[in-house]
Each structure stands twice: as C-alpha cells, then as structure tokens.
Amino acid sequence: MNNYMKLEIPSKSQNEAFARVVVAAFAAQADPTIDEISDVKTAVSEAVTNAVIHGYENKTGTIVISATLTGARLEVTIVDYGVGIEDLEQARKPLYTSKPELDRSGMGFTIMENFMDSCDVISEPGKGTTVTMVKTFGRADDTEA
C-alpha cells in the first residue's frame, strides 16, 4: 500500500531544515534506522539547498517536495522551476561548483548519490530541475547477514 505527501515551500534557505524534518517524519512510518533517516535528511538538505542557491539564484520561487512510501521503499522528488542546469554531466562531477564565490563545496549531487540508493536528475535550462531519490530501508541488514 502506498502512502504519499506533497509540500510546497518558498525557496528560502531557512526552509531547508523544515523540508528535511517533514520528509524524515514521513519516512519514519517505515521504521528506518537512525542512520537511514540521517541519510534521507542529508540528501533532502542537499537537494533543497541546490534549488535555493542554484535554481533560483537569490530570487524567491517555489520548491515542490513530494514523497511516496511503498513498504520499505521511499521515493523523494524535489522540483524547482528555476534556471535549470546547462551542463548536467559537469554539475554532477564531485567538487564542481558554479558558485565558487559562495564557498560551495560542489559535493551536493555526490552526497545525494552516496546517501540514497539512487538519484536521478532531469533539468532543462530556463525551466528548472527535478531530483528524484530512492532509499529502501533495511537493505544494509540484508547484506550484513
């Protein structure tokens, strides 16, 4: 049985913490470990921060966060309608940042990919970016047995 949620927030940096807590509270229904919840919160933070800093570039727009929970499988989608990404392949490279003047580490997509089971990014210049991440809870237990 599927359960879902949807949240729309303004692209303001102070909303990043709210977004991560909402998604974590939603995911808690699947009884994940503390480490698994921490991974989800970190990945959501990175995606929302990217939308705020890169997607809207100091302008206020809307970020839409939706999540679906199917058993132990969480799918989180974060959408912005901002500037989009010109070179997605370049943007996904570790340490690449389009905003070096802001002391950005360039690790956002790398962190999302490492903390979640999958991370798909679709972006169109001038139209925005959609990040879809999946985490299946309990997978670490299967490999340790």
C-alpha positions as CSV (number, residue, x, y, z in Angstrom):
1,M,0.0,0.0,0.0
2,N,1.3,3.4,-1.0
3,N,1.3,6.5,1.2
4,Y,2.3,9.9,-0.1
5,M,2.9,13.5,0.8
6,K,3.5,16.8,-1.0
7,L,4.9,20.0,0.3
8,E,5.4,23.4,-1.4
9,I,7.8,25.9,0.1
10,P,9.3,29.2,-0.9
11,S,12.9,28.9,-2.0
12,K,14.3,30.4,1.2
13,S,17.3,28.9,2.9
14,Q,15.5,28.8,6.3
15,N,13.0,26.3,4.8
16,E,15.7,23.7,4.1
17,A,15.6,22.4,7.8
18,F,11.8,22.3,7.6
19,A,11.8,20.3,4.4
20,R,14.3,17.7,5.8
21,V,12.2,17.3,9.0
22,V,9.0,16.8,7.1
23,V,10.4,14.2,4.8
24,A,12.1,12.4,7.8
25,A,8.8,12.4,9.8
26,F,7.0,11.0,6.7
27,A,9.7,8.3,6.2
28,A,9.6,7.3,9.9
29,Q,6.4,5.3,9.1
30,A,8.6,2.7,7.5
31,D,10.6,2.2,10.8
32,P,14.0,3.1,9.4
33,T,17.2,3.1,11.4
34,I,18.6,6.3,12.8
35,D,21.4,6.1,10.2
36,E,18.9,5.6,7.4
37,I,16.8,8.7,8.5
38,S,20.0,10.7,8.8
39,D,20.9,9.7,5.2
40,V,17.5,10.8,3.9
41,K,17.7,14.1,5.8
42,T,21.2,14.8,4.4
43,A,20.1,14.1,0.8
44,V,17.0,16.2,1.1
45,S,19.0,19.1,2.6
46,E,21.4,19.0,-0.4
47,A,18.6,18.9,-3.0
48,V,16.7,21.7,-1.4
49,T,19.8,23.8,-0.9
50,N,20.7,23.3,-4.6
51,A,17.3,24.5,-5.6
52,V,17.6,27.6,-3.3
53,I,21.1,28.6,-4.3
54,H,21.4,27.4,-7.9
55,G,17.8,27.0,-9.1
56,Y,16.6,30.4,-8.1
57,E,19.8,32.4,-7.7
58,N,18.7,34.8,-4.9
59,K,15.2,35.1,-6.2
60,T,12.2,33.5,-4.5
61,G,10.4,30.8,-6.3
62,T,8.6,27.6,-5.3
63,I,10.2,24.2,-4.4
64,V,7.8,21.2,-4.5
65,I,8.8,18.2,-2.4
66,S,6.8,15.0,-2.8
67,A,7.4,11.6,-1.3
68,T,5.9,8.2,-1.7
69,L,6.3,5.3,0.7
70,T,5.7,1.8,-0.6
71,G,6.5,-0.7,2.1
72,A,10.2,0.0,2.9
73,R,10.8,2.0,-0.3
74,L,10.9,5.8,0.0
75,E,10.9,7.9,-3.2
76,V,11.5,11.6,-2.8
77,T,11.2,14.1,-5.6
78,I,12.3,17.8,-5.3
79,V,11.3,20.1,-8.1
80,D,12.3,23.7,-8.7
81,Y,11.1,25.9,-11.6
82,G,14.3,28.0,-11.7
83,V,17.1,28.5,-14.2
84,G,17.9,24.8,-14.8
85,I,21.3,23.3,-15.3
86,E,23.2,24.0,-18.5
87,D,25.6,21.1,-18.3
88,L,24.2,18.3,-16.1
89,E,27.1,16.0,-16.6
90,Q,29.5,18.7,-15.4
91,A,27.3,19.7,-12.5
92,R,27.3,16.0,-11.2
93,K,31.1,15.8,-11.0
94,P,32.5,15.9,-7.5
95,L,33.9,19.2,-6.4
96,Y,32.4,21.1,-9.4
97,T,30.5,24.3,-8.3
98,S,29.0,27.1,-10.4
99,K,29.2,29.3,-7.3
100,P,32.8,29.2,-6.0
101,E,32.4,32.8,-4.7
102,L,29.9,31.4,-2.2
103,D,32.4,28.8,-0.9
104,R,30.2,25.9,-2.1
105,S,31.9,22.5,-2.0
106,G,30.5,21.1,-5.2
107,M,29.5,17.9,-3.5
108,G,25.7,18.2,-3.5
109,F,24.9,15.6,-6.2
110,T,27.7,13.3,-4.9
111,I,26.3,13.4,-1.4
112,M,22.8,12.6,-2.7
113,E,24.1,9.7,-4.7
114,N,26.1,8.3,-1.8
115,F,23.4,8.6,0.8
116,M,20.5,7.3,-1.3
117,D,20.1,4.1,-3.3
118,S,19.6,6.1,-6.5
119,C,19.5,9.8,-7.6
120,D,18.1,10.8,-10.9
121,V,18.3,14.4,-12.2
122,I,16.3,15.9,-15.0
123,S,17.0,19.6,-15.9
124,E,16.1,21.9,-18.7
125,P,17.7,25.4,-18.9
126,G,15.2,28.1,-18.2
127,K,12.6,25.6,-16.9
128,G,14.0,24.0,-13.7
129,T,15.3,20.8,-12.2
130,T,13.8,17.7,-10.8
131,V,15.7,15.4,-8.5
132,T,14.3,12.0,-7.7
133,M,15.9,9.9,-5.0
134,V,15.1,6.5,-3.7
135,K,16.0,4.8,-0.5
136,T,14.9,1.3,0.5
137,F,15.1,0.9,4.3
138,G,16.6,-2.3,5.7
139,R,18.9,-3.0,2.8
140,A,22.0,-2.8,5.0
141,D,20.6,-5.5,7.2
142,D,20.3,-7.9,4.2
143,T,23.9,-7.5,3.3
144,E,25.2,-8.0,6.9
145,A,23.5,-11.3,7.5
